[in-house]
Amino acid sequence: MKQIYIYGASGHGKVIADIAMAMNYEVAAFVDDDEGKNEFGGLPCIRADKMQKLPVAVAIGSNKARKTVYEKLKKEGFEMPALIYPSAVVSPSAKINEATVVMPNAVINADAAIGTGCIINTAAVVEHDCTISDFVHISPSAALAGGVSIGKMSHIGIGASIIQLIKIGKECIIGAGAAVVSDIPDGVTAVGVPAKFVK
């Protein structure tokens, strides 16, 4: 059985560990910078400088922090596979880049393209022909209609809905339960039904 590290000893890390085990990986250890943390979830917790050259899943919810850790590990030559829970429904024509995680009951439909280091969270729906850029987080039960594009480092809140062909810029935050019916420029926070800019 192939071993893997889970980088991030947190609640999110537990979920990523479950996905890895469901894909027949053995979790060798959690990796965390907290010097006081030597065990987590019944498994050893080690510092990054103790890692051997095993595959790694970056289990960090913050888009910015996840990108930083990914870039460091990539430079050091670590493999970071995409992890997809078996109950997720992923079209054969969808493309999913490395270091992305797809959680239970998520749906990714035909010709969707998911970037590097993304989180497609529990029961999220990414419809046909969507383009999700690198280090995006699509929260639980968010729904993206066909042809939506999401820019790098954006976060789509829990239960948000985005109608077809909408473009959301980079580094945006879409609030929980928002309904996005018009394009969102870079760096904007939008909330409400319909979603309006607040920042």
MIDREN-942022 format. One record per residue (C-alpha): residue in three letters; chain; x, y, z. Coordinates in nm, 2 decimals, m for minus. Layout:
% residues N
<'ala' 'A' <X Y Z>>
...
***
This chain:
% residues 199
<'met' 'A' <0.00 0.00 0.00>>
<'lys' 'A' <0.14 0.34 m0.10>>
<'gln' 'A' <0.20 0.59 0.18>>
<'ile' 'A' <0.12 0.96 0.19>>
<'tyr' 'A' <0.17 1.25 0.43>>
<'ile' 'A' <m0.12 1.48 0.52>>
<'tyr' 'A' <0.03 1.83 0.55>>
<'gly' 'A' <m0.20 2.01 0.81>>
<'ala' 'A' <m0.30 1.85 1.14>>
<'ser' 'A' <m0.65 2.00 1.16>>
<'gly' 'A' <m1.02 1.92 1.10>>
<'his' 'A' <m0.96 1.97 0.73>>
<'gly' 'A' <m0.66 1.74 0.76>>
<'lys' 'A' <m0.88 1.46 0.90>>
<'val' 'A' <m1.11 1.49 0.60>>
<'ile' 'A' <m0.82 1.47 0.36>>
<'ala' 'A' <m0.68 1.17 0.55>>
<'asp' 'A' <m1.02 0.99 0.50>>
<'ile' 'A' <m1.01 1.06 0.13>>
<'ala' 'A' <m0.65 0.93 0.10>>
<'met' 'A' <m0.74 0.61 0.29>>
<'ala' 'A' <m1.05 0.56 0.08>>
<'met' 'A' <m0.82 0.57 m0.22>>
<'asn' 'A' <m0.60 0.30 m0.06>>
<'tyr' 'A' <m0.32 0.51 0.06>>
<'glu' 'A' <m0.17 0.45 0.41>>
<'val' 'A' <m0.13 0.78 0.60>>
<'ala' 'A' <0.23 0.78 0.72>>
<'ala' 'A' <0.19 1.09 0.94>>
<'phe' 'A' <0.04 1.43 0.96>>
<'val' 'A' <0.28 1.72 0.91>>
<'asp' 'A' <0.24 2.03 1.11>>
<'asp' 'A' <0.46 2.33 1.22>>
<'asp' 'A' <0.33 2.32 1.58>>
<'glu' 'A' <0.62 2.19 1.79>>
<'gly' 'A' <0.39 2.07 2.06>>
<'lys' 'A' <0.19 1.85 1.84>>
<'asn' 'A' <0.34 1.50 1.82>>
<'glu' 'A' <0.02 1.30 1.75>>
<'phe' 'A' <m0.30 1.38 1.57>>
<'gly' 'A' <m0.61 1.16 1.50>>
<'gly' 'A' <m0.43 0.86 1.63>>
<'leu' 'A' <m0.13 0.91 1.39>>
<'pro' 'A' <0.22 1.06 1.44>>
<'cys' 'A' <0.26 1.43 1.37>>
<'ile' 'A' <0.60 1.53 1.24>>
<'arg' 'A' <0.77 1.85 1.14>>
<'ala' 'A' <0.83 1.93 0.77>>
<'asp' 'A' <1.21 1.88 0.80>>
<'lys' 'A' <1.15 1.51 0.90>>
<'met' 'A' <0.96 1.43 0.58>>
<'gln' 'A' <1.08 1.15 0.35>>
<'lys' 'A' <1.02 1.16 m0.02>>
<'leu' 'A' <0.66 1.03 0.00>>
<'pro' 'A' <0.35 1.18 m0.18>>
<'val' 'A' <0.19 1.47 0.02>>
<'ala' 'A' <m0.16 1.60 0.04>>
<'val' 'A' <m0.17 1.97 0.14>>
<'ala' 'A' <m0.46 1.98 0.38>>
<'ile' 'A' <m0.48 2.36 0.45>>
<'gly' 'A' <m0.81 2.54 0.40>>
<'ser' 'A' <m0.66 2.89 0.35>>
<'asn' 'A' <m0.60 2.94 m0.02>>
<'lys' 'A' <m0.30 3.16 0.04>>
<'ala' 'A' <m0.14 2.93 0.29>>
<'arg' 'A' <m0.21 2.62 0.07>>
<'lys' 'A' <m0.04 2.79 m0.22>>
<'thr' 'A' <0.27 2.88 m0.02>>
<'val' 'A' <0.31 2.52 0.11>>
<'tyr' 'A' <0.24 2.37 m0.23>>
<'glu' 'A' <0.51 2.59 m0.39>>
<'lys' 'A' <0.76 2.50 m0.12>>
<'leu' 'A' <0.70 2.12 m0.16>>
<'lys' 'A' <0.70 2.14 m0.54>>
<'lys' 'A' <1.04 2.31 m0.53>>
<'glu' 'A' <1.16 2.03 m0.30>>
<'gly' 'A' <1.04 1.76 m0.55>>
<'phe' 'A' <0.74 1.62 m0.36>>
<'glu' 'A' <0.46 1.44 m0.55>>
<'met' 'A' <0.12 1.59 m0.47>>
<'pro' 'A' <m0.15 1.38 m0.63>>
<'ala' 'A' <m0.51 1.48 m0.68>>
<'leu' 'A' <m0.73 1.30 m0.42>>
<'ile' 'A' <m1.09 1.21 m0.52>>
<'tyr' 'A' <m1.33 1.05 m0.27>>
<'pro' 'A' <m1.50 0.74 m0.43>>
<'ser' 'A' <m1.85 0.88 m0.38>>
<'ala' 'A' <m1.77 1.19 m0.59>>
<'val' 'A' <m1.91 1.18 m0.94>>
<'val' 'A' <m1.64 1.30 m1.19>>
<'ser' 'A' <m1.70 1.30 m1.57>>
<'pro' 'A' <m1.44 1.11 m1.77>>
<'ser' 'A' <m1.39 1.43 m1.97>>
<'ala' 'A' <m1.33 1.65 m1.67>>
<'lys' 'A' <m0.97 1.75 m1.60>>
<'ile' 'A' <m0.83 1.78 m1.25>>
<'asn' 'A' <m0.48 1.90 m1.17>>
<'glu' 'A' <m0.24 1.79 m0.90>>
<'ala' 'A' <m0.28 1.87 m0.53>>
<'thr' 'A' <m0.66 1.92 m0.58>>
<'val' 'A' <m0.90 1.74 m0.35>>
<'val' 'A' <m1.26 1.64 m0.44>>
<'met' 'A' <m1.47 1.55 m0.13>>
<'pro' 'A' <m1.76 1.31 m0.08>>
<'asn' 'A' <m2.07 1.35 m0.30>>
<'ala' 'A' <m1.92 1.63 m0.51>>
<'val' 'A' <m2.01 1.64 m0.88>>
<'ile' 'A' <m1.78 1.75 m1.16>>
<'asn' 'A' <m1.95 1.73 m1.49>>
<'ala' 'A' <m1.84 1.71 m1.86>>
<'asp' 'A' <m1.54 1.91 m1.97>>
<'ala' 'A' <m1.50 2.10 m1.65>>
<'ala' 'A' <m1.14 2.20 m1.58>>
<'ile' 'A' <m1.01 2.22 m1.22>>
<'gly' 'A' <m0.68 2.38 m1.15>>
<'thr' 'A' <m0.39 2.30 m0.91>>
<'gly' 'A' <m0.44 2.29 m0.54>>
<'cys' 'A' <m0.82 2.34 m0.54>>
<'ile' 'A' <m1.07 2.22 m0.28>>
<'ile' 'A' <m1.40 2.09 m0.43>>
<'asn' 'A' <m1.58 2.04 m0.10>>
<'thr' 'A' <m1.86 1.81 0.01>>
<'ala' 'A' <m2.16 1.79 m0.22>>
<'ala' 'A' <m2.04 2.09 m0.43>>
<'val' 'A' <m2.16 2.09 m0.80>>
<'val' 'A' <m1.93 2.20 m1.08>>
<'glu' 'A' <m2.13 2.18 m1.40>>
<'his' 'A' <m2.02 2.12 m1.76>>
<'asp' 'A' <m1.76 2.34 m1.91>>
<'cys' 'A' <m1.67 2.53 m1.59>>
<'thr' 'A' <m1.31 2.65 m1.54>>
<'ile' 'A' <m1.17 2.66 m1.19>>
<'ser' 'A' <m0.83 2.83 m1.16>>
<'asp' 'A' <m0.55 2.74 m0.92>>
<'phe' 'A' <m0.60 2.74 m0.54>>
<'val' 'A' <m0.97 2.80 m0.54>>
<'his' 'A' <m1.20 2.67 m0.27>>
<'ile' 'A' <m1.56 2.57 m0.36>>
<'ser' 'A' <m1.73 2.52 m0.03>>
<'pro' 'A' <m1.98 2.25 0.07>>
<'ser' 'A' <m2.31 2.25 m0.13>>
<'ala' 'A' <m2.20 2.54 m0.36>>
<'ala' 'A' <m2.34 2.50 m0.71>>
<'leu' 'A' <m2.18 2.64 m1.03>>
<'ala' 'A' <m2.40 2.62 m1.34>>
<'gly' 'A' <m2.25 2.55 m1.68>>
<'gly' 'A' <m1.97 2.76 m1.82>>
<'val' 'A' <m1.88 2.94 m1.50>>
<'ser' 'A' <m1.52 3.05 m1.46>>
<'ile' 'A' <m1.35 3.12 m1.12>>
<'gly' 'A' <m1.02 3.31 m1.10>>
<'lys' 'A' <m0.72 3.21 m0.89>>
<'met' 'A' <m0.74 3.21 m0.51>>
<'ser' 'A' <m1.11 3.28 m0.49>>
<'his' 'A' <m1.34 3.13 m0.23>>
<'ile' 'A' <m1.70 3.04 m0.30>>
<'gly' 'A' <m1.89 3.02 0.03>>
<'ile' 'A' <m2.11 2.73 0.15>>
<'gly' 'A' <m2.44 2.70 m0.03>>
<'ala' 'A' <m2.36 2.97 m0.29>>
<'ser' 'A' <m2.52 2.95 m0.63>>
<'ile' 'A' <m2.37 3.09 m0.95>>
<'ile' 'A' <m2.58 3.10 m1.27>>
<'gln' 'A' <m2.45 2.99 m1.61>>
<'leu' 'A' <m2.16 3.16 m1.79>>
<'ile' 'A' <m2.07 3.39 m1.50>>
<'lys' 'A' <m1.71 3.50 m1.46>>
<'ile' 'A' <m1.57 3.55 m1.11>>
<'gly' 'A' <m1.23 3.72 m1.09>>
<'lys' 'A' <m0.92 3.62 m0.89>>
<'glu' 'A' <m0.90 3.66 m0.51>>
<'cys' 'A' <m1.27 3.71 m0.47>>
<'ile' 'A' <m1.49 3.59 m0.18>>
<'ile' 'A' <m1.85 3.49 m0.25>>
<'gly' 'A' <m2.05 3.48 0.08>>
<'ala' 'A' <m2.24 3.18 0.21>>
<'gly' 'A' <m2.58 3.14 0.04>>
<'ala' 'A' <m2.51 3.41 m0.22>>
<'ala' 'A' <m2.68 3.40 m0.56>>
<'val' 'A' <m2.44 3.53 m0.82>>
<'val' 'A' <m2.62 3.66 m1.13>>
<'ser' 'A' <m2.36 3.90 m1.28>>
<'asp' 'A' <m1.98 3.89 m1.33>>
<'ile' 'A' <m1.76 3.97 m1.03>>
<'pro' 'A' <m1.43 4.16 m1.08>>
<'asp' 'A' <m1.10 4.07 m0.92>>
<'gly' 'A' <m1.06 4.12 m0.55>>
<'val' 'A' <m1.42 4.17 m0.46>>
<'thr' 'A' <m1.63 4.03 m0.17>>
<'ala' 'A' <m1.99 3.98 m0.28>>
<'val' 'A' <m2.28 3.86 m0.05>>
<'gly' 'A' <m2.66 3.83 m0.06>>
<'val' 'A' <m2.94 3.74 m0.30>>
<'pro' 'A' <m2.87 3.86 m0.56>>
<'ala' 'A' <m2.50 3.90 m0.47>>
<'lys' 'A' <m2.39 4.26 m0.43>>
<'phe' 'A' <m2.03 4.39 m0.37>>
<'val' 'A' <m1.95 4.48 m0.02>>
<'lys' 'A' <m1.57 4.53 m0.06>>
***
